[in-house]
Amino acid sequence: MNPKFNKLGFYPADILLPKDADMVKWAVVACDQFTSQPEYWQAVEDTVGSAPSTLRLILPEAKLNDPDVDKYIGDINASMKQYLDSGVFQTLSQSLVYLERTQSDGKVRHGLVGMVDLEQYDFTPGSGALIRATEGTVLSRIPPRVRVRKDAPIELPHVMLLIDDPDGTVIEPLTAANGAMEGVYNFDLQQNGGHIAGWKLSDAQMEQVADALEGLCSNAAMQKKYGMSGVAPLLFAVGDGNHSLATAKQCYEDLKKVTPESEWATLPARYALVEVVNNHDSALQFEPIHRVLFGVDPEKVLDAFKAFYPSAHEGQGDGHTIAYTYAGHTGFLTVPDPKVQLAVGTLQAFIDDYLKANGGEVDYIHGDSITDELGSKPGNIGFKLPAMGKDQLFKTVMADGVLPRKTFSMGHAQDKRYYVEARKIR
């Protein structure tokens, strides 16, 4: 491996791509999408038929708690072995792949596929690792995913890592150069997933990527972007697939227990394939996730909020402002002296405390209109949060450890990552 990558926790990888497959049938959307829409996955099944496909190599999370899950996992592992043995794959040795993903809105998202060192990743809140989770990791969600990965001979990533690169030094130079790069795939994605094209980086381009990434985590960059000096740099923040990456980490940690330490560096499972995207990519949209409380007295909720934050007042103002809706009423609450970076953190701290003491339920809602509609029903109250600015993501993770759960969503379900590339992990 190029020694420049050692200090970055990010490396070129031996990337597996299908040799002769129908790529439309090959690529399917991330397994954690459309979990309540079995008709979506049936349409994928109908499209794929008997053709080679990543559908045979992943477990849609809608089936994660199915009584036959062990059979599904066995079938997946058998398909992986069969694809490897029968020559379905070709290998791009020690490579990085630049990709352009045309989303359902017509915007083009730019990414870079390589692998990360799981020794440099930590999902513990407040960690100083180069690669960190952005939201709290629900530990109970990891064991069932470990069952899927622990015996698998290959991995397929839907993990998206974000870099904070406002000057466009890492990925954007590849966009300008793709006309002279070696193309490795170019096809439409099934089920209205848009289009994707990928190119293999030259050795010189990989050197340039390493140099640019090194610049992003320098002390000067931390000072310029966050006003912090002498702190542990944050280079990669997990945007999508946090529990998938946490699962890879757990499988690696389990393997370390039965492997001599002298062999850890050569374990394929020490690394995980990911896509890196610039947080400032114009196609990347952060949408707020609102809250609706059910089974509550809305006026008592508002009174409790003001008691929880004694300086809070009705109306808009400086600080954290949160809109609310309940039957026949709309308004705003403002906390002028917030102790955390984001309004969602201010609201979530209150909600957790209130529901614990008084009962009721909370749901996490996408969209202003549905939040207003649900909040207006008797016994409910809806809270609408402002969108998080892209410039707040890295600064908040560095200052507060992780974001509150369900802070933001990145794009629509059909625009999530599709499985295209794979990598051996055994």
Summary of the structure (lengths in Angstrom):
residues: 426
radius of gyration: 22.6
end to end distance: 18.5
largest distance: 67.4
contacts: 1374
relative contact order: 0.18
helix: 38%
strand: 27%
